[in-house]
Amino acid sequence: MKILVTGAKGFISKNLISKLRNRKYDDIYEYDRDTDPSLLDQYCKEADFVFHLAGVNRPKEQSEFMEGNFGFTSNLLDSLKKHNNTCPVMISSSIQSELDNPYGESKKAGEDLLFTYGKETRAKVLVYRFPNVFGKWCRPNYNSVVATFCYNVAHSLPIQVNDPSVIMNLVYIDDVVNELINALEGKENKIGPFCEVPVVHTITLGEIVDLIYSFKNSREDRSVPNMADAFTKKLYSTYLSYLPEDKFTYSLKMNVDQRGSFTEFIKTPDRGQVSVNISKPGITKGNHWHHTKNEKFLVVSGKGVIRFRKIDSDKVIEYLVSGEKMEVVDIPTGYAHNIENVGNVDLITIMWANETYNPKNADTYYLEV
């Protein structure tokens, strides 16, 4: 299948083209403003599907709105008609098509042109009125508040919020691309004359700002966002894509003594925390028990033994553990437990606890195994 994508270097197009190639759609005609104009005629002759994603939204002159959003669409459709090519045509419009402004009027004109083309040629036409689209590769400080806020916060630059109560309707780039590929495969989500992206997130501008700042602060408090919330998960992925290239890493506080070290890695309010424990050869750590707090130990390097003793019993249970055989050991409540390094190198253990450490209620009681 030969696919023509206009505006090929734009935000949506870059994500679409990369996903198409992942799906083994390799015959893609990429057309952008710096493409040889003569190629448009050839592409329109051969295309089996057209993604018309080219458009103008930040021109120097208002007249460029109509020229870019209506004029080029007219040229594209004229070229298809010239070759009697009635392949499906998808056009990216905007929810602003319903507004009385130069941009909205130009988008509405492009919509009407395509609908008329569909009636004249009986070609399948697909019109998407996108709300605000966010995600990786969106240009910051241009026309996306999400991209601008993510970029500025990630780079420790100021942001301006005039009214945090403003309601935003947003769609995530991967949801947009998935819907466009569904359209390519004849499975578009069509409601009336228009097509829609199934997943639209409604949230206030203030809530977006709070989330983005929480992502920045998460490096200091070792937290991770609530990935069960779909919007938070998508926004966090977007935020990370704007990190400065020399700031991908961040340091953790290592609690070091002669026995080794203990370092908290990740904390969550509802799924506990993950830490890394390093024990020197011959060192035993632990010798305590918990009422409610429970843990999972995973040795990833070295050799050790984990011992258990129920607090009202003399029986000691031993589990040999090694990085050569990945096994998770549950630490039940009511059992005193310890871990000893019986090897010749550092014993490295990943430890998960069902709750974050609270010094006021540590639920940790010393008792020798």
N, C-alpha and C positions, 0 to 999 in steps of 0.2 A: 504493500500500500504506500502510495506517495502522498506525503502530508506537507502542506504549505503552512508555515507559521509566520505571520507578519509581526513586526515589532519584536523580532527574534532576540534582541539583546535586552529586552525589558524584564522586569521583575517576574511577572507571571510566566512569560515565555521561557526564561532560563530554567525555571523549575519544571515547566511542562516538558521541555525538550530533554532534560536530563532524565525525567521519569519515562518518557517515551523510549529513550535509548535503553534504559534498564529493562523495559518490557519488550525489547528486541524490535522496536520500530526504528529501523536504521535509515530508511529512505525519506529523509526530512529535508525540505527546502526551507532554508532560513533566510527571511527577507527583512532587512532593516533599512534605516534611512541612508546608510552608507553603502548599500548594495547597488550594484549596477542596475539602473531602472529598467534596462532592456530585459533583464532576467525575469521580471514580473510576468511578462507575456508568456514566456516559456513555462514558468511555474504554473500559471493559470491554465495552460493547455494540458498539462500532464497531471495535475493534482487530483487525488481521489477524495481529499477532505481538506477544508481550509479552516485554520484557526486564525481568525482576524483579531489579533491582539494589539495591533498598532494603534496609537492614539496620542493626543496632545492634552496635557493637563496643566502645564506650567509654561505657557508661551510668553514671549516678550511682548507681543501685541495680541489683543483680544481677537483680531481677525484670524489669527492662526488656529483658534479653536475650530472654526467651521472648515477651514482649509484642511486641517489634519484629521478631524473626526468625521467629516462629511465628504470632503473632496477626494481624499485617498480611497475611501470606501467606494465612491462612485467609480473611480478608475479601476479598482479591483474587480468590481462586478461587471463593468464594461468589458474587461479583458476575458472574464469567464464566458460572458455571452458571445463574444467574438468567436470563441472556439467551441461554442455549443456545449460547454462543460457544465452539467447540472449536478455536480457533486455537492454534498452537504457543505454549508457555510455556517460557521459559528462566529458570532461577534461579541466582543466584550463591551458592554455598556455600563451604565452606572445608575445607582438609585437617584442621582441628581438629575436624571432625565426628566423627572417630574417637576423640577424647580425652574423658576424663571430667572436664569442667569446664562451668560454666554456659553459656559461649559456644558450646562444641562441642555441648553437648546441645541448645541452641536451634536451631543450624544443622541438626543431624541431624533434629530434629522437623520443620523446614521441608522437608527433603528427603523424608521419609516422607510428609508431607502431599501433596506434589506427585506422588510416585509413585502414591499411592492415587487421587488426582484423575485421573491419566492412565488408570488401569485402569477407573475408573468411567465416564469420558466418552469414552475412546479418543482423547483429544487427545494430540498429540505433546508430550512433556515432555523438557526438556534440563537436566540438572543438572551444573554445573561446580564441582568442588572446587578452588578456586584456592589455590596456595601464596602466598607473599609477592609482591605485585604492586608494581612500581616504575615510575617515569616522571614526566613533567611533570605539574604540577597536583596532585600528591599532598601532602596536608597534613603539614608537618613537626611534630615534637614532639607526635605524636598516636599513631599505631599503626604507623608504617613506619620502621624503623631506617634504611633507605636515604635516605628523604626527610629525616629528622632529621640524619643525618651530612652529607648534601650541603648542606643549608641552613646548618648550624653552621660547617662548614669554609669555605664560601663567604663567610660573614659573620664569619670569624675568631673564632668562639665555640668553647669547649671541647667535646669529646665524651667520653663514657665508654664504655670497652670492658672489660667484665668478663672475657670469655673469648674471645680472638681465634681460638681453634680451633673455635668453634661452626660447624657446617655449615649453610649457608643454601640453600634451594631457592627460586629466584626466577623470575618471569615478567615480561617487559617489557610495558608497557601497549599498545604498538602490536601486539604479537603477540596479546595478549588481544583487542583490538578486531578485528583481522583474523579471528580465529577466530569471534567473535560474528557478524560479518557473513557469514562462511561458513555459520554456523548459520541465519541469516536466509534465506539463499539455498539451504538444504537440503543443504549440503555440510559438516556438522559432523564433527569428529574424535571419533567415538564408540567407546569401548572398554568393552564390557560395558554395565552400566546407566548409566555416567557418560560425560560428554564431557570432553575434555582439551585444553589448549593444547599444541600440538605441541612448542614450544621451551621447555624448562625449564633454567635455568642453576644448576649446583651449585658453590658456592664458599664458602670460609671467611669469617667476619666480618673477620678480620685482613687478608685479601687485599682485601676491599672497602675497608677503611680505607686501606690502602696506595695503592690506585688513586686514591681520592678526593683524598688529599694530593698525589699526583703530578700530578693535574689542576691543583690550586692552584699547585704549584711550576712547572708548565709555562710560566706567564707569565714567570717569571724566567729559566729556562734556554732559552726559545724552542722547547721541544719540543712535539710533538703525540703523543697516545696511539697505540697500535697499533690502527688501525682494522680490521685484518684479523681481530682477535679480536672476535667478535660481542658478547660481554658487555661488553668494554671500550668498544666503540663506543656501546652503549646507555646504559651508566652515564655516559659523558662527556656525552652529550646531556642526560641527566637532571641532572647536576651544573650544566651551564650554565643550565638553567632556574631555578636557585635563586640566581643571581648577584644581588647588590644592584643596583637599577636605576641607581644612580650609579657603578657599577663595571664597566660593560660594556667600557670601554677599558683598555688598559695601554700603557705607553711602551716603546719600543725604544731601544737604545743606538746613536746615530748617530756613526760615525767620520768627523769633518768636518775638512777642510783646505782650502787655497786652490784645489784642483782640483775640489772637490765633496764628495761623501759616499759612504759605503758602510755599509749597515745590514743585519745579519742578521735575517731575518724568522721562518723556521721551520727547526728542526733535527729530524731523525729518525735513529735508529740504523741503519736499513736502507735508507732511500730518499734519503739525502743531505740537503742543506739548500737553502733558497731565500733569496736576498738581493736587496736593491734598491740599484743603483748609480746615482749622479747625477754626471754630468760637466758641468763648465762649458764654454761655447763655446771652441773652440780647444784643449781639453785632450785629451791622449792618456793612456789608462791601460792597464796590462797590461805588455807586453813581457816575457813569461815563457813557459815551457812546462812540461808535466807528463809523467811516465812513465805513471801509471795513472789519476790523477785526470782526470775529463772533465767538461765543462760544457755547458749550453745557455744561449744568450743570446736574450732577447726584448725588443726596443726597443718601448716603449709610448708614448713621446713624444719629439719632436725628430728630428734627422737625424744619421746617423753613418756611419762606415765601419769595418768589421772586417777587419783584415789578418792573413794567415797566411803563414808561411814554414817549410817543413820544415827542421829544424835542420841538415841536411847539404846544403841547397840554397840557391841565391841567388834562386830564383823566388818572387815575392810574389803572393799571391792576395788579391783584394779583394772584399768584399761590401758594397754600399750598403744601409743599413737605415734604416727610418723608422717612426715611430708611425702614419703614414698607411697603412701596409701591414704588418699583423702577420705576421712571419715568424720562425720559430725557427731559429737558427744553431747547429749542433753545433760544439763545439770539440774536435777530435780530439787524442789523445795524440801526442806527438812533433812538434808544430807550435808554434813560437813564435807568439804572437798578441797583438794589441792592439785597442783600440777608441778611435776619435777622434770627438769632437763636431765636425762640419763645419757645424752650423747656427748660428742666432743666439740660441737659447734652450737651457735645460738639456736634456741628453740623459738620459733616464730608461730604465734597462735592468733588467729582471727577470733575475736570474742563478740558475740551478740548478746545483749541483755534486753529483756522485754520492756524495760523502762529506762529513761535517762537518769543519770546519777543525781540524787537530791541529798545534799549533805545534812539537811534537817530531818530526812527520813530515809536513811541509807539502806535500811533493812539488811544489814550485814553484821554478823555476830561472830566474834573470834571463837574458834574451837579447833583444836588439833585433831587431825584425822587419826 
